[in-house]
């Protein structure tokens, strides 16, 4: 199946067949701004065909023993690993990353796939005692049916793995809508799964723009479960429409994650992790650090070192580069507008704040940007920008720092830098987020651990980890009644 992969024309993949469209657009390299391929736009017709193919193929896939489904997913992981450099080059080009970073993401996607392949041997239910004689009670997991999966562009290979592998191991058939900025890797990975033995109708990909594919996909009557990663605004729209039909939905949305620096912190270590949290992957992580809350006793020392570090970052996509481009020009312009708005409200730009020119002028590069003086309720403080922009705040105490960290519409991740065990442990309990970290970055979730947040960061579900099995399966109670007298 990979032999038919076309890196110049990205089409929907439905029931194993590439589907062309008369409407196409250029896929642009974030690094250069130049076209690297053509995207064929799917729409309602392609969605209808993909869901029909998925529905027709799903029962046979569900009837395949879960252990055998796991063996097929293991084979897919082996294939991806054997051709890791090929996939990584695709990710690096379409997402604007150093090849080394893309290789790391490919490795992460394989780790995730192998974890879920192993879950084919552990799709546990429970047995429980009954309160009645001669009665046995148990639960079993059954697939939901057709899964509509919508992935983000920031880490395309892991994002594919986080959604597709758990959906498949549970016995669902998949219709995936990748981000229109990073469709090549999704097409490649879907073909790898089919080549490894996933039935063609079980793994479908509809390419195209969000507004053309998303609504008909999520609203379709034959979709049984929806998983979406993306903006809070779109997540709310999906949740509202899915709620009307009582569809099962998992939402992993934005973050405005706090990075607390205490007066007893190792400043050098804190600056290292602050830079990675704010600027690695060009700040394009829902778990990126974007609010830096610093105690007044070390404020000047930390800020001076953080600004110096930000100014030293090398921009580009070489393996020695530390600051890449954002995914497209629209996102870049949104960030520039937010920076100007903050300045107009009295905030001070400590470094960055402008588009990078020179040899990188054609790409979508923003300088590493740090801003101080924005109120906690300002647009900059409460809006996820999804780029290399951090806001810095001064506080006088641990209690004030945690209160400010929790004063957010989001609740995804947060970290604290301190040498005090008491502060660290209290922080992990009092931070109102789904993830809490001590003495590291705001990011770094692992494929066997649950990830998700509170409030505007999600609807309470968790992916990946074994918790994703709750998203992609339905529990059924089974009661067995026996009559010993008839033995």
N, C-alpha and C positions, 0 to 999 in steps of 0.2 A: 504493500500500500504506500510506503514511503517513496517508492520508485516513481509514483505519479504526482508527488508533491511539486507544485509549481511556485517557485519563489517570486515570480513576477506578477502572477494573477491569483489573488486570494479569493476563493469562491466558497459559498456555503457547501458543506459536506453532509448530504442527506442520504441515508440508507446506503452509504458507501460510494455515492456518486457526487462529483463536483457539479454544482449548479451555477451556471453563468447568469449574468444580469446585464441588461442594456444600460443600467445606471452604474457608473463607476466613479471613483475618486482616487486621488493620489494618496498613498501612505507616505508620510514625510519622515525623514530621519530627524529626530530631535537635535542631533549634533550638528548637522549641516543645513537643515531646512530643505534639503533636496528630496525629490521623489525617489523612493526605493522600490515601489511596487504599485499595482492597481488593486483597489478593493472593490469587489463586486457587491453591490448593495442588495441584501435580502430585505424582505418585507413580509407582509401578511401572508402572501401565497407561500413563501418558503417556510414560514412558521407553521402553516397548516400542514404542509407536506412532511416536515420534520416531526411534528407531534404525531401524525398518523403513522409514520414509520416506527417511532418509538413505542407507541401503544401496541402496534402489531407484534413487535419483537419482545416486549417486556415480559410476558408470561413465561416464555421458554427460557429466558435468562433467569427469571426468579426460580424456575423449576430446576435449574442447574444447581447442584449442591454448592453451598457457600464455600466449602473447601476448594472445589474445582474453580469457582470464580476467583478465589484467591490465587490459585496457581496461574491462572491467565494473567492476573494483574502482576504477579511476580515476573512472568515472562515479559510483560510490557516494560517493567522497570529495568530488567536486564537489557532490553533493546535500547531504551533511552540512555542507559549508562554506557553501552557500547558505542553509541553515536553522540555522546555528550558534547563533544566539541562542535559538531554540526548544529545541534540545537542551541548551544550557547552563542554561537556566532549570530544566529537569527535573533535571539533575545538582545544581544549587545547592539545590533544595528537598529532594530525597530524601537527599542526602549531607550537608546542613548546611554549605554553603560560601558565601562571597561570590560574586556573579555573575562578578566579574572573574577569580577563581580557576577557576571552572567554564569560563569562556570559554577560559582558558589550556589547560585539560585537553582541551577540544574541539579546539582547534588542534593539540595534541599527538597526538590520535587521528587527525586527518587527515594529519599528517606521517607517522605510522607507516603508515597505509593506503597513501599514495602511494609510500612506500619499497618496500613489498611488491608493489604493483601493478607497479612497475618491474622487480621480480625475475622477472616473467613473461617478460622478455626475456633473463634470465640464469640460468636453472635449470641451471647448469653441471654437466656431468659431466667426465670426463677421458679423453684418449687417451694410451696408453702403448706403448712398444715391447715386442715380445715377444722371448723368448729363442729362439723357434723360427722357422724360415723360413716365409714365406707365411702368417703368422698375425698378425692385428690384434687389439689389446686396447683396450677402452674400458669406461667406467662411465656409467650414466645414472641419473637420479633418477626414481623412480616414487612416486605417493601411497601412503600407508599404507592408506587406506580410509575408515573412519568414525572421526572424532575426537571424543572426549568432552572438553569443555573446562569447567573449573570456575574461576570468577573471584571475586576478592575485592571488597569494598565500598568500599575507601578512595579509589580514583580510578576510578570506574566506566567512564567513556568510554575512557580509555587502556587500562584492563585488558581491555575488550572488543577493542580494536584489536590489542593485543599478541598475543592468542591467535587471534582469528577470521581476521584478514587473512593471516597466514602459513599457517594451515591451508588456507584457500581457494585461495591462489595455487598451492599445491602439488598441488591437485586432489582434496583430501579433501572429504567432506561432514561437516557439523558438527552436533553436539548440544551446545548451550551450557547450562550451569546457572549463572545469575548468583547473586550474593549476595542472600539474601531481603530485606536491608535496602535494596538499590538495584536493584530489578528494572525500574523504569520506563525508564531509559536503555537497558538492554539490549534491551527490547522495541522501543523507538523505532529503535535502530540496526539491529537485525535487519530491521525493515520497510524501512528505507532501502536496505539492501543488496538486498533482494528487488525493490524498486521500480526499482533501478538495473539489474537484469538477472540477479542471482544466482538460479538456479532455487529455487523455494520449498522443495522437498525437501532441497536442499543446505544450507539455513540454518534450523535448528530451535532453539527455545528451550524448555526445560522449567523452569517456575518452581516454587518451593516451598521448603520447609525442607531444610537440608542432610541431615539424617538420613532424610528421606523420598525424596529424589531421588538423592543421592550414591551410596549403596551399590548400588542396582539399575543405575545408569548405569555405574559403573566396573567392575562385575562382569559386565556383559553379554558374552556370547560373541561378539557381532558388533561390538564396539568394538575397534578395532585400535590406537589410540594414545590415551593419556590425558595431559592437561596440567592441572596443579592449582597454583593459587596460594592460599596460606592458611597455617594454623598447622602447626607441625612435628608436633604430635600427630596431626592428621588426615592429614598427608602420610605419616606412617609407616604408618597404617592402610591407606591406598590402596596404598602400595608393597608392603606385605605381601600383600594380596589379589591385586594385579596380578602380583606375582612368582610366585605359585602357578600362574598361567596364562601366564607368560612374556610378558605384555603390555608393549609399549613405553610408558614413562611418563616425564614431565618434571615435576619438582617444584621450585617456587620458593617457599621457605618463609620462616621468620622471620629476624630479626637482632637483635643486641644490640651495636650498632655503636659503635666507639670514636672519640673526638674528642680528639686529643692537642694540648696547648698547651705549646710549648717555652719556655724562658726567654728566647729571642730573638724571640718572636712579636710581631707587631703586635697588641696586645691589643684595640684598638678593632675591628679587622677580625675577630679571633677571636671576640669577643663577638657581633658581628653574625651570623656564620655559625653559631655555637653556638645562638643563639636560633632561627634558621631551622631548623636540624637537629632541635632538640628539640621545637619548638612549632608550626611551620607545619603546616597540615593536621591540627592538634591532635595532632601526634606519630604520626599514623596512616599511617606508611610503614614498609615492611620495611627501608628504608634510613635511617630516622630515627636521629639520634644520641641515645643514651641512657646512654652511659658517657663521662664527661668526665675525662680523665686529664691532670693539670696539674702542671708542675714546681714544686717548692717555692719557687723564687726569685720566681715571679710568681703564686703561688697566691692570696694574699690580694687582690692587685690584680684578677686575673681574676674571682675568685668574687664580690667586691663589685660589680663592674660587671655580671656575669652576673645576679646576683640583682636588681639595680636594673632591668635590662632586662626580666627576667621579670615583675617587679611592675608594670611600666609598660604591659604589653600590654593592648590593648583587646579585650574578648571580645564576640563577636557574629558576624553574617553580613553586615554592611554592608561596602562596599568599603574603608572605613577601619579595619576590624577586623583584628586579628592573631592571635586565638585563637578557634577555632571549637569546636563540640561534638564529642564522640566519637559513634560511630555509634548506640549504643543504651544503655539503662540497665544491661543486664547487664555490658557492658564497663566502664561507669563504676563499678559496684559492685566489679568485680574489681580495679580500680586502687585504689579506696579501701581495700579489704582488704589489698592489697599494701603500701600506705603504712603502715597500722596495724601490719602485721607487722614492717616495717622499724623502726618506732619501738620496738616491743616488743623488738627485738634490739639496741637501743642506738643506732640511727642518728638523726641530727638533721635535721629538716625545716627548711631554710633559708628557704623561701618556699612558699606554696601549700599543697597537701595536702588541700584541702576542695572540696566541690561548691560551685559558684557559685550564689548565691541571687538575691534581688531580682527584677528584670524577666526574668532568665534562668532562674529557678528551675524552670520547666516543662521546659526543655531538658536535655540531657545534657552539661553543662559542668563540667569540672574545672579548678581553678586551675592555672596554670603552676607546676609543682612541681620543686624542686631539693632533693636530699638528700645529705648527706655522712656518712661514717662507716660505710657498709655494707661488710662484708668482700667480697673478690672472689668468694668461693664462696657468698654469701648468695642467698636467693630473689630479692631485688631486682636483684642483679648478674647473675644467670644466666637470668632469665625475661623473655621479651619481653612487655611490658605493652600495647604498641600504643596509647599515649596520651602526653599531655604531661608525662612524668615523667623526670627525668634524675638520675643518680647521679654524684657528684663524688669523685675520688680524688686524693691527693697523692703524687707520686713525686719522687725525687731526681736522676734521670738519664734520658737518652734511652734507654739500654738497658732500664732498669726500666719505662719507659713502653711500649715496644714489647712487652716480655714480658707486661705486664698486659693490653695490647690483645689479645694472642693467647691469653690465659688465659680462654677462653670456649668454651661448647659450640657457639656460632655462628661463622660466618665469611663474612659477606656483604659489608659495606663498612667503610671506616674513613678518617679524614682526619688530617692533621697540619698544624699551623700553626708555621712556622719560616721564618727568612730564610736558613738554611743549605742550600745545594745538596747538600752531603754528607749531611746528615740527611735531607733530602727524598727523595733517590734511594735511600738505604739503607732508608728506611721503606717505599717502594713495593715493594722486593724482599723485605723480611723480614716484612711484614704478611701473616698467613695468612688472606686473604679473596679473594673474587672481584673486588672493586673497591677501588682505593686512590686517594685524592684528596689533593692538596697545596694548602693555603691556600684552601679553600672548605668547603662543607658535606659531609655524609656522603651526600647524595642528589644527583640531577641526571643520571641516565642518559639517553641519547639513543636515539631509535628505531632508528638504524642501528648501534648498538653492542650487544654481547652483555651480558647481565646475569644474574647468578646467583652462588651462593656454595658454601662448603665445609661439611662436617660437618652440623649441624642446620639449615643454611640451604638445603639442596637436595641433589639427587642427582648434581650434576655437569653437568647439561644447561644450556644457555644460551638465553634468549629476551630480547629480540627479536634484531635483527641478522641477518646472513646465517646465523649459527649456528642460528637457529630452523628453517632449512630441513632441518637434520639431524634435528630432532625430527619433522617432518611428512612426510619422505620416506624411502623405503628405497632403498639403492644396489643396483643390479644390475650384475654384471660381464657383458660381452658379448664373445665371442671369435668372430672371423670367419676361416675357413680358406679359402684360395684354392688353386687348382691351375693354375699358369701353363701347364702343358703342354696344357690343354684349351682354350686360347684359340683 
